[in-house]
Amino acid sequence: MPHRHQRSSRIPGFYKRSLAERAAATARWAELDAVERAAMLGVAGLSPDLADKMIENVVGVFGLPLGIATNFRINDFDYLIPMVIEEPSVVAAASNAARLVREGGGFRTYSTEPLMIGQIQVLDVPDVHQAASAVLAEKQALIDHVNDPSLTIIKIGGGPRDIEVRVFEQTSVGPMLVVHLVYDVRDAMGANVINTACEELAPLIEQLTGGRVNLRILSNFSDQRLAGATCLVPANALGTEELSGDVVVQSIVEAAVFAEVDPYRAVTHNKGVMNGIDAVLIATGNDWRAVEAGAHAYTSATGIYTSMTRWWADEDGNLRGRLTLPLAAGIVGGATHVHPAARIALKILGVETAQELSEVIVAVGLAQNLAAIKALATEGIQAGHMSLHARQLAIAAGASGDLIQRIADTMIEEGNIRLERAKTLVQELSN
């Protein structure tokens, strides 16, 4: 495989190539063998038998499109980004935004250590504050109890890092103490190892507190496992035929502030961020629902739901953006290990650690948001979306091959993008 510095994700006209050509280019990028190419194409991917071993009551396999976002440059490395999503425009939008950010030097990312939290709920405590003090007094002993050197995760540098306590003096079920086990899960998402460690700690916590342990479970609010991305887009890269770059920068900033102050806008704004993040998480076999829940909780940490991203103009008039979120994504275990296409997606990305994966994902989220608010602030979201919608209607009407684009172009030109019109055009142009 070429050295990472020698590969370029800047592939002009990638979207114009045929499916076979795009698949071949991606396979060359990741040096996929014949079996891996077949899995990527869905020809020989997740079988019903394998699916039957993954979840319960399996009756079949449901497919989703796997696309590749191009142009991404992150921390001076180039990446092709596998994205699994059914919504039109998302992959193209991410690629276009990455091209703009590339002109400003690409994304800069960072992440904290992969620390996850396990929670132990303690009830029927005679004195909740005294119980909290008792737990903290034995912090090291509790850490040592679950610091088993025979565990693989501890051999590779992970393991328990801290014990924290949270006191709820009065709830509808009485006083409650919550003990947090902070655990470094390295390249895993971490649920299994943390749940096991919490189970092992529960009897000791009961002895120390004189209370009764109820739940002992991982928290998906991984606010100690953060990933962040920043970017700069030169104002002159944002100009259009109708609008100067500085006007576009101002429009984007105004759109971003709208989402900062108004939760009704913030929800839709953040949905766009998660379009990119979720698509990469799904492609790599990660728990996108957990990340989604944690991201929205983090965004509401001040008690007010706001936008996940921040956009502003710097002193030179260029556009700058920032996104920081809790991002628990793994490259070992779970579906990332079992699902053939997820393994291929990770190979295409070429990430070496879970932290690197989380940084790539958060950069995609920032790119996706840039694409959405740029479209809204300039030509409006419908223009690009309608083009893809017209293609979908042409397919639904029975068009195939070159006829799909001909019918889509005709409907767009007419301003009449409807299924009935597509059916009529199929009949007219097929003769």
C-alpha positions in Angstrom: 0.0 0.0 0.0 1.4 3.5 -0.8 2.6 5.5 2.2 -0.2 7.5 3.8 1.4 10.8 2.8 1.5 9.6 -0.9 -2.3 8.9 -1.3 -4.6 11.7 -2.3 -8.4 11.7 -1.6 -8.8 14.6 -4.0 -10.4 12.6 -6.9 -12.0 15.1 -9.3 -15.1 13.7 -11.1 -15.3 10.7 -8.8 -19.1 11.0 -8.8 -19.1 10.9 -12.7 -17.5 7.5 -12.8 -19.5 4.3 -13.1 -20.2 2.2 -10.1 -17.6 -0.3 -11.2 -15.0 2.4 -11.7 -15.6 3.9 -8.3 -15.5 0.5 -6.6 -12.2 -0.4 -8.4 -10.6 2.9 -7.4 -11.6 2.4 -3.8 -10.3 -1.2 -3.9 -7.0 0.0 -5.2 -6.8 2.7 -2.5 -7.3 0.1 0.3 -5.7 -2.9 -1.5 -8.8 -5.0 -1.2 -8.6 -8.6 -2.4 -11.3 -10.3 -4.4 -13.3 -11.5 -1.4 -13.2 -8.0 0.2 -14.3 -6.4 -3.1 -17.2 -8.7 -3.2 -18.1 -7.8 0.4 -17.9 -4.1 -0.3 -20.2 -4.5 -3.4 -22.7 -6.5 -1.3 -22.2 -9.5 -3.6 -20.9 -11.5 -0.7 -21.3 -9.5 2.4 -23.5 -10.1 5.4 -25.2 -13.5 4.9 -28.5 -14.5 6.4 -26.6 -17.2 8.5 -24.2 -14.7 9.9 -27.0 -12.2 10.5 -28.8 -14.9 12.4 -25.9 -15.1 14.8 -25.8 -11.3 15.4 -29.4 -10.6 16.5 -32.6 -12.5 17.4 -35.5 -13.6 15.2 -33.7 -13.0 12.0 -35.8 -13.3 8.8 -33.4 -11.7 6.3 -30.8 -9.0 5.5 -31.6 -5.4 4.8 -29.3 -3.5 2.5 -28.2 0.2 2.6 -26.1 2.1 0.1 -22.3 2.3 0.9 -20.8 5.5 -0.6 -17.4 7.1 -0.5 -16.8 10.7 0.4 -13.7 12.1 -1.2 -11.4 15.1 -0.7 -10.9 14.7 3.1 -7.5 15.8 4.5 -7.2 15.5 8.2 -4.1 16.3 10.2 -2.1 16.2 6.9 -3.3 12.7 6.0 -5.8 11.9 3.2 -8.8 9.7 3.8 -11.5 8.2 1.7 -14.6 8.1 4.0 -17.0 5.1 3.8 -20.6 6.2 4.6 -23.7 4.1 4.9 -26.9 6.1 4.5 -30.1 6.1 2.5 -30.6 9.9 2.3 -29.6 11.6 -1.0 -27.1 14.5 -1.1 -25.2 13.5 2.1 -22.2 11.9 0.6 -21.8 14.5 -2.2 -22.2 17.3 0.3 -19.5 15.9 2.6 -17.2 15.6 -0.4 -17.8 19.1 -1.5 -17.3 20.6 2.0 -14.1 18.6 2.4 -12.8 20.1 -0.9 -13.5 23.6 0.5 -11.8 22.9 3.8 -8.9 21.3 1.8 -8.2 24.8 0.4 -7.6 26.0 4.0 -5.2 23.2 4.8 -7.7 20.5 5.8 -9.2 19.6 9.1 -7.3 19.7 12.4 -8.5 17.2 15.0 -7.9 16.1 18.6 -9.2 13.6 21.0 -9.0 12.7 24.7 -8.1 9.3 26.1 -10.8 6.6 25.4 -12.3 6.8 28.9 -15.8 5.4 29.4 -18.0 5.4 32.5 -19.8 2.5 34.2 -22.5 3.4 36.7 -23.4 1.5 39.9 -26.8 2.7 41.5 -27.0 2.3 45.2 -30.3 2.6 47.1 -31.5 2.1 50.7 -28.4 3.9 52.0 -28.6 4.9 55.7 -26.5 8.1 55.1 -25.8 8.9 51.5 -23.0 11.4 52.2 -21.3 9.0 54.6 -21.6 6.3 52.0 -20.0 8.5 49.3 -17.1 9.2 51.6 -16.7 5.5 52.4 -16.4 4.7 48.7 -13.9 7.4 48.0 -11.8 6.4 51.0 -11.4 2.9 49.3 -11.0 4.2 45.8 -7.6 2.6 45.2 -8.8 -0.8 46.6 -11.8 -0.7 44.3 -9.6 0.1 41.3 -7.2 -2.6 42.1 -10.1 -5.1 42.4 -11.0 -4.8 38.7 -7.4 -4.2 37.5 -6.9 -7.8 36.5 -3.5 -8.1 34.7 -4.6 -11.2 32.8 -7.2 -9.2 30.8 -6.1 -8.4 27.3 -7.4 -4.8 27.6 -5.1 -4.2 30.6 -2.1 -5.8 28.9 -2.4 -3.3 26.0 -2.6 -0.3 28.3 -6.3 0.0 29.2 -8.1 -0.6 32.5 -9.7 1.2 35.4 -8.6 4.8 36.0 -10.8 6.4 38.6 -13.8 6.0 41.0 -16.2 9.0 41.3 -19.4 9.4 43.3 -22.6 11.4 42.6 -25.1 12.0 45.4 -28.8 12.5 44.9 -30.1 13.4 48.3 -33.8 12.8 47.5 -35.5 11.1 44.6 -39.0 9.6 44.2 -37.4 6.3 45.4 -35.4 7.8 48.3 -31.8 8.9 48.6 -29.5 7.6 45.9 -25.7 7.2 45.5 -24.3 6.6 42.0 -20.7 5.3 41.8 -18.9 5.9 38.5 -16.1 3.6 37.4 -13.9 5.4 34.8 -12.3 2.9 32.5 -9.8 3.2 29.6 -11.2 0.9 26.9 -8.4 1.6 24.3 -9.6 0.6 20.8 -13.0 -0.9 21.9 -16.3 0.8 22.3 -16.1 -0.6 25.8 -19.6 -1.8 26.9 -18.8 -5.4 27.7 -15.7 -4.8 29.7 -17.2 -2.0 31.7 -20.4 -3.9 32.4 -18.4 -6.9 33.7 -16.2 -4.6 35.9 -19.3 -3.0 37.4 -20.8 -6.4 38.2 -17.6 -7.3 40.0 -17.6 -4.1 42.0 -21.2 -4.3 43.1 -20.8 -6.5 46.2 -17.9 -4.4 47.4 -19.9 -1.2 47.0 -22.8 -2.7 49.0 -20.4 -3.6 51.8 -18.9 -0.1 51.9 -22.2 1.7 51.8 -24.5 -0.5 53.6 -26.9 0.0 50.7 -28.4 -2.1 47.9 -27.1 -2.1 44.4 -29.7 -2.0 41.7 -28.4 -1.1 38.2 -24.7 -1.5 37.2 -24.4 -0.5 33.6 -22.3 1.5 31.1 -23.3 5.1 30.5 -23.5 6.2 26.9 -22.9 9.8 28.0 -19.1 9.5 27.4 -18.2 13.1 28.3 -14.7 12.0 29.2 -14.1 10.5 25.7 -14.2 13.6 23.4 -13.2 14.2 19.8 -13.0 17.6 18.2 -12.3 19.1 14.8 -11.6 22.6 13.6 -11.3 24.0 10.1 -10.6 27.1 8.1 -12.2 27.9 4.7 -10.8 30.8 2.8 -13.5 33.4 2.0 -12.5 33.4 -1.7 -13.2 29.6 -1.9 -16.8 30.3 -0.9 -17.7 32.8 -3.5 -20.3 32.0 -6.2 -21.3 33.7 -9.4 -23.9 35.7 -7.6 -22.3 36.2 -4.2 -18.9 37.3 -3.0 -16.9 35.2 -0.6 -17.3 37.6 2.3 -21.1 37.7 1.8 -21.2 33.9 1.9 -19.1 33.8 5.1 -21.5 36.3 6.8 -24.5 34.3 5.7 -23.1 31.1 7.0 -22.2 32.7 10.4 -25.7 34.2 10.6 -27.2 30.8 9.9 -25.0 29.2 12.6 -26.0 31.8 15.2 -29.7 31.0 14.4 -29.0 27.5 15.5 -27.1 28.6 18.6 -30.0 30.6 20.0 -33.1 28.7 18.8 -33.6 25.0 19.7 -36.2 24.6 16.9 -33.4 25.4 14.4 -30.7 23.6 16.4 -32.4 20.3 16.2 -32.4 20.4 12.4 -28.9 21.9 12.3 -27.6 19.1 14.5 -29.4 16.4 12.5 -27.2 17.5 9.6 -24.1 17.1 11.7 -25.2 13.6 12.7 -26.0 12.7 9.0 -22.3 12.5 8.5 -21.3 11.1 11.9 -23.9 8.3 11.9 -23.2 7.3 8.3 -19.5 6.6 9.2 -20.5 4.9 12.4 -22.9 2.6 10.6 -20.3 1.8 7.9 -17.8 0.8 10.5 -20.2 -1.3 12.6 -20.3 1.0 15.6 -23.2 1.9 17.8 -24.5 5.0 16.2 -27.5 5.2 18.5 -25.2 5.5 21.6 -23.2 8.3 20.0 -26.3 10.1 18.8 -27.8 10.1 22.3 -24.5 11.2 23.9 -24.0 14.0 21.4 -27.4 15.5 22.1 -26.9 15.2 25.8 -23.5 16.9 25.6 -25.1 19.7 23.5 -27.7 20.2 26.3 -25.1 20.2 29.1 -25.8 23.9 30.0 -29.5 23.2 30.4 -30.3 24.7 27.0 -30.3 22.7 23.8 -28.1 24.5 21.2 -26.0 23.8 18.1 -23.2 21.3 18.2 -21.0 23.4 15.9 -19.7 27.0 16.1 -18.9 29.0 13.0 -17.3 32.5 12.9 -15.3 34.8 10.7 -11.7 35.3 11.7 -9.7 38.6 11.6 -8.9 38.0 7.9 -12.5 37.4 7.0 -12.1 33.7 6.5 -14.6 31.2 7.8 -13.7 29.0 10.8 -15.6 26.2 12.4 -15.4 23.9 15.4 -17.1 20.8 16.6 -16.5 18.8 19.8 -18.5 15.8 20.9 -18.3 12.7 23.1 -17.5 10.0 20.5 -17.3 6.4 21.6 -16.3 4.4 18.5 -14.2 1.3 18.4 -12.2 -0.7 15.9 -12.3 -4.0 17.7 -15.1 -6.2 19.0 -18.8 -6.1 18.2 -20.1 -5.7 14.7 -16.8 -4.0 13.7 -15.3 -7.5 14.0 -18.2 -9.6 12.7 -19.7 -7.7 9.8 -17.7 -8.2 6.6 -18.6 -4.8 5.1 -17.7 -3.1 8.4 -14.2 -4.6 8.3 -13.8 -3.4 4.7 -14.9 0.1 5.7 -12.2 0.2 8.4 -9.7 -1.0 5.9 -10.6 1.8 3.5 -10.3 4.3 6.3 -6.9 2.9 7.3 -7.3 4.1 10.9 -4.9 2.6 13.4 -6.7 3.4 16.7 -10.2 4.1 18.0 -9.0 7.7 18.8 -8.0 8.2 15.1 -11.4 6.9 14.0 -13.3 9.2 16.4 -11.3 12.2 15.0 -12.1 11.3 11.4 -15.7 10.9 12.3 -16.0 14.3 14.0 -14.3 15.9 11.0 -17.0 14.4 8.8 -19.7 15.8 11.1 -18.1 19.3 10.8 -17.9 18.9 7.0 -21.5 17.8 6.7 -22.7 20.8 8.7 -20.7 23.2 6.6 -22.2 21.8 3.4 -25.8 22.1 4.8 -25.5 25.7 6.1 -23.6 26.8 3.0 -26.4 25.4 0.8 -29.1 27.0 3.0 -27.3 30.3 3.1 -26.7 30.5 -0.7 -28.8 28.7 -3.2 -31.1 26.9 -0.7 -31.2 23.3 0.2 -33.8 22.3 -2.4 -31.6 22.8 -5.4 -29.2 19.9 -4.9 -31.8 17.8 -3.1 -34.3 18.1 -6.0 -31.7 16.8 -8.5 -31.3 13.6 -6.6 -35.0 13.4 -5.9 -35.7 13.6 -9.6 -33.4 10.7 -10.2 -35.1 8.6 -7.6 -38.5 9.4 -9.2 -37.2 8.4 -12.6 -36.0 5.0 -11.2 -39.4 4.5 -9.4 -41.1 5.2 -12.7 -39.2 2.4 -14.4 -36.2 4.2 -16.0 -32.8 2.5 -16.2 -29.4 3.3 -17.6 -28.9 6.7 -19.3 -32.6 7.2 -19.3 -32.6 8.0 -15.6 -30.5 11.2 -15.9 -32.3 12.2 -19.1 -35.7 12.1 -17.4 -34.4 13.8 -14.2 -32.8 16.6 -16.3 -36.1 17.1 -18.2 -38.2 17.3 -15.0 -35.8 19.8 -13.4 -35.8 21.9 -16.5 -39.6 21.9 -16.6 -39.8 22.5 -12.8 -42.2 19.5 -12.7 -40.6 16.9 -10.5 -43.4 14.4 -9.9 -43.8 10.6 -10.2 -46.6 10.9 -12.8 -44.5 13.1 -15.0 -41.6 10.7 -14.7 -43.9 7.8 -15.8 -45.0 9.8 -18.8 -41.4 10.6 -19.8 -40.4 6.9 -19.4 -43.1 6.0 -22.0 -42.2 8.9 -24.3 -38.4 8.4 -24.2 -38.4 4.6 -24.3 -40.1 4.5 -27.7 
